[in-house]
Each structure stands twice: as structure tokens, then as C-alpha cells.
Amino acid sequence: MFDAIVIGSGMSGGIAAKELCERGLKVLVLERGGMMRHGEDYMDSLMPWELPNNNMIPEEELARDYPIQRQCYAVNAATKKFWVKDSEHPYTTPEDKPFAWIRGYHLGGRSLMWARQSYRLSEMDFEANTKDGHGCDWPIRYGDLAPWYSHVEKFIGVAGSADGLPQLPDGDYIPAFEMNDGEKLFKAAVEAKFPTRKVIIGRTANLSVAQPHHEELGRTSCQVRSICERGCSYGANHTSLSSSLPAAERTGNLTIVTDAIVHSLVQDPATGKITAVRVIDANTRAGKTYEAKIFFLNASAIASAQILLNSGSEANPRGLCNKSDQVGRNLMDHISPLLTTGIMPNFPTDTYYRGRRPTGFYIPRFRNVTEDGEGFLRGYGYQGAVTRMGGKPQAATPGIGHALKERGRKLGPWMATVAGFGEVLPNPDNRVTLHPTRKDKWGLPILHIDCAPGPNEAKMAQQVLADGKAMIEAAGGTVVNQSSGPDVPGLGIHEMGTARMGRDPMTSVFNGWNQAHEAANLFCTDGAAMASSGCQNPSLTYMALTARAADYAAKQMKEGKL
Amino acid sequence: MDRHFPVSRRAIVAGIAALLGTAALPEAAIAASGATSAPRSLPPSQFTLLEAVADTIMPASDTAGALAAQVPARLDGLLRDWASPPTREAIVAALARIDSAALAQKGKGFVALSPAERTTMLTAHDADALKSADPALKSVADPGYLRLKELVIALYYYSEIAATSELIYEHVPGKYEPSLKVTAQTRPYLGTWQN
């Protein structure tokens, strides 16, 4: 019997394990995928010419096993082991509504491949639902989460600057990475033309300067290699393997079981409490049950909803904790990347930079903050960078021989890219359900994902592109490439909302402490719990919610209330 | 209990030593370097043609060219280990079209041409092959040739010899320097997105 079981070892599960272990609880982490070892399982030490097939996955294998995952930019030979084989983990969608569910099943989950951008939600984000009537009101406000944002930022190490913006609160940061000369010019030009827009350096969970508490865990400073998604043997980016699970393990309170696919949660009908987790061994398919006093659901937004839906009983035919019928609904993923790229002919060609900085810049939301939304609700932020062109030449441009080599050697003009990430409204019709007939190879019902952006998102996307073009032109640039619209939903890899927090048990699944309305000892602190999506990259918020809920749960347990 | 996360000083130092290349290379790395004895994928005549084409696309100058970078052998390895049958066929056909064009224009195969003739002929072929076929689809007249040229270029720049002489590749830059004065010696850095 464990004190706590954490389902999932990724971004939020790692923090749940750490926080609960540090409060003296004996914690079992269940991971559906296999073991992954920090350092020794990474390919980050290989030079480019040492990577198999010039870092490409064989074409037939890619088409057969990774038709969905291959749409993610970070899929290559060096990262292959971090992505699920779509051929082994099917789901369905309506034919006209594709959804790309990007996943990694292994210890550490997607925390190994995340893009590390770490932004706080603001008061405005927590008030958004109640102000415009979409979704249900968040049961918490910014002030409830602010100390936990700090707690997590200090632990994981976020390099960033304090910019004093109400829509993007400052955090507890280690030194920011610097902008290059092109970015400084871009920033100056954009801020001059649009006085209420700001171009700030990205806030990223890479150790610009490792602090003593990072070094105690074996983490060292970032070497600006920007191959973070291969796994970083320096431990310079926060992942479950470099950071949260080692912190949990050093307490002596952690047990990890991998290859453990959660089938369902068991609820005691008399007390309403969860008593156990039913697990299927991924290799032997043997069933096993683990018991504990409290349970943290951190399987990722869609998978956590799947577990609840699959935990139905006679008393709860619609699934566990689903009297509200909100489990599986309100699936959101930021519309992205809505790219605009421009050449900057006026930027000086006598300056360059060195190193592959692991972040770009960020343009915090301004629509419906300091500038009106043009007929849409909520808003968007941009990630971007300004870099020098040149290097490996484009094959599609005619030319061979010495001329081609010369072209590659020549340092090109500055190029600016901005990529918008837009908030998506919670919509109960965007939902995941258990497939009525199809099962996976472990006998679990596969998911049916039915999700599409609505009219607000369509209007917003057009404005993201128009504003992107205007900012590049304000800096004297010529736009050379632009997205026609957002990518397929899912490719933002920011899935949220499928078991939302709220005050009312009839309209939400978890309360203001991420505690199930219908099961006091069940907590969910991954993307599923999000009542709205903001436009900020969400992992930091999941981690802050997790730390706050773990603190609450541990206190409640000590007081004998759970 | 099994410790998953050794965090001793020794483990960190060992990890960093591995990153600096002082530890033994994994077998996969050795295999990927092209220094294997696996049989050639292309028959000798096609391989010789590939050598001539790669050498013409990316010739030796004051720096190494495609031959010194082992581009033909590594591309042959991709045809064996990476390419799907349609991709392989498209690349082989693109090579054959270059040879046919040489025969038609000069009365001898591409391999038999002088270096200057190869360059003249392939420059014209390259321009024709890369003409836009459908601007909306960004497709070109000879997609097989484009794929061949892309692979030659990628394998060249991501070879050890080119990455350390033609452009600059630093596996571990160590720190970010946001502003450096460009000099006559400045060369662009090679990024990490290889293809």
C-alpha cells in the first residue's frame, strides 16, 4: 500500500512525485511506457555525421509507424525512441476533422521533448471565461497560483527577464539569454511603431546559469547546443529525467513502475474514495492492482480523460467522476504556428552571433489587452527569432559547383520569423470519447477524437497573420513566406481542458484544488484540468497547479481528511 | 531499491566526458559514419555515375568536395537503408537522365566527360530540372533530380570534413555570444536540422 499513486511520469507527473515525496509520502509512479535513463539513453553526444541515415528515419518505417508523429518538427532519427508508434497506438477521428495526437510513451513522457517555453497565465486569463461566458469560471485566480509558479520556476530553472507586463506576469528567473543585434533592431522597430506591443526574450526552462540546487541534482549550465529534444546529458533543460524524478528519488520515498498501462481507477461506492488502480503490464498483458490513499492523474490531457471514461461502473455508466458529463469535453489546442517570415534588407550585415540559443523571442498578447480584437475574443502571442541566412544552400535554387559552394559560404541577410499561438475557446462539442467497438492490443477501448477550431479561431488566425506581417514590415522587412492557416489541431501539442476545474460539480470535474468533486482523494493536475487555454505555453501552469495540489493533498492527508 | 538517477559527481563527469567524445563511440555511430563493409546498393556503373555527379555538384576547391566527404558512399547507404523503393527509383532515374543527356549532347556518357564538360552540361540540366512545374505546389520539372541534389548537399555539409572546413559546426558552443563583428574570415554556422 502506497500513500500516493501518480499516474504518468511526464511534465506534471514528475512534479507530483517530487512534491509528494518531499512531504514524506511513499509514492508510486506508474508509467505506461518503458524505462528511459537520463544520459545513457540519449543521442546528444553524436556528431551530425555519426547519426544514422543523416538523422532521417527510413521512409517506409516513417510512413508505416509514424504517420501522425512525423508531423511534429522534432521527429528524427536521433529522437525516434521518444515518439509512440502510431501503428501500435491507434485512435480515430471524423474523416473531415483530423487531429494529430503527438505522444511519447516512456519514463519522462513528453517532458523530454518539450520546447521549454515557460510563461505564467495572468489574472486576465483566469477571468476570461466568466467575462465572456465561454466555458466555466476558473475556481482559482492568479493570486492562488502565483506562489506556486515561483516555487516551480525556482526548481526547474527558467531563464527570463522581468518585463513588468500585467498580461504576462514576471516570475523568479535565472539570467535571461540575450537577444542578438537583429533581434534588438526588430524589437526597437516594433515597439516604436506599436507602442503597447513588446518584444521580449523567450522565457525558457534551460539553465542559463545552473544554481546550487540544480547542481545538487546533477544538472549543469546550458551549452547552447539547441538539440534539447534529443535529451540533454548536461541536464540543462528541465525534464522529469533530469530534474523532478531525481529530486523525488533522493527522498527515498519513490517507487517507479514502467510498462504499466492504467486500465481504470476503482472507486468504493460507499465512501466515494478511489481505492486502487488497475494496471495492465505492457509486455505480458498481466493484470495487477495497486492500492493507495491518494491518486494523482497526470497521464496528459487526453489520456487522463480516457482513464476516467474507462473507469465507469454500474453506478457511473458514463465514466468515473462524470456526473457533469464534462469528462472528455472542451478539448483545446492552441492554433499555431501561423508563421510569417521576412527578409530584413535594412539590418546591418557586419554583425553575427555564436551558439545555438535554446529560445527565441516572445511577443506577449496585445489583442484584447491594449488593442482591440478585430471581431474575436481572447488573443495570441508570438514566438520568433531573427537570424542570419546562409550556410547549407537550398537545393531548389538552380546552381551547382563552385558557385553553389560560394553561395553556402556567404553570410546572408537577416531573416525574421514570427509564429503565433492563439487561445482556443472551450467548446463542449470538441471532445474525446471511447470508441464503441475498437480496442487496442491490450484490450482497452481506443479513443475517438472529434475536435475542430470554430469561427472565433478562424477570425483570430487571420489577424495573427496580418499582425505578423505588419510587425515585420514595421521593421523594414519584406515578407517572403506565410502560413495559409493554422496547422491541424493537436500539432500545437498543448492539449487541454478534457476534465476541467470549476466550482460547480454539475459543470466541472475537479475543484479549485484539482480535487475530484466526486472522489475526494483523486487529483488531476495535467492539461485536462485547464478551464481555459490562455495563449501561453501551458506546461509551467500544469506544474504550478501540481505543486499546489500536492501541498494541499499532503496537508489534508496529515489532517486525516483523505 | 534500484536507483534510476545516479547524481554523483562522478556520473556527471562521466556524462560530460562522453559528450566531448572521449568515450568509445556506440556501434550505431560507427555504422553511420559510412565506414562499414556493407555491400554497395548501386551496381558499379551507377555508383561511378553517382560519383561523377556528386563531384560536379560539390567539387573540391580550396576545401574538400563531395568525394573527400564520402558523399557517394553515404548516399549509396541511404538508398540501401533509408529510401523507399519509389524514392530509390526516382533517384536512380534522375541519375540515368543525366547520363542520357550527356550521351545525346556529347556522344558519350557523363562519366566520360571532362570536368569542364560535366560542369557545363550539369549546370544546364540543373536549371531545366529545377524549373517550376506548378508554383502552387512548389513542384519542379524533375523532382527526382531535386531529391538527389538535396541529398548530395545535405550529406556534404553534414560530413565531418565539410562541417569543420567549409562551414563551422560547433557541437558544444558552450555559451551564447549575441554580437560578433563579421570579418573576411567569417563563415556561416551549420545548424542542427540536417535535412
Interface residues (C-beta under 8 A of the other chain):
Chain A: M35 R37 H38 G39 D44 S45 L46 M47 P48 W49 E50 L51 P52 N53 N54 N55 M56 P58 E59 E60 A63 N76 L107 F177 E178 M179 N180 D181 E216 L217 G218 T220 Q223 V224 R225 S226 I227 S233 Y234 L241 L245 P246 E249 R250 T255 I256 T349 D350 T351 Y352 Y353 R354 G355 R356 R357 R388 G390 G391 K392 P393 A395 A396 T397 P398 G399 I400 G401 H402 L404 K405 G408 R409 K410 L411 G412
Chain B: M1 R3 H4 F5 P6 V7 S8 A11 I12 G15 I16 A18 L19 G21 A23 L25 P26 A28 A29 A31 A32 S33 T56 I57 M58 P59 S61 T63 R74 G77 L78 D81 W82 A83 S84 T87 T119 L122 T123 D126 A127 L130 K138 V140 L146 K149 E150 L151 I153 A154 L155 Y157 Y158 S159 E160 A163 E166 L167 Y169 E170 H171 V172 P173 G174 K175 Y176 E177 P178 S179 L180 K181 V182 T186 R187 P188 Y189 L190 G191 T192 Q194 N195
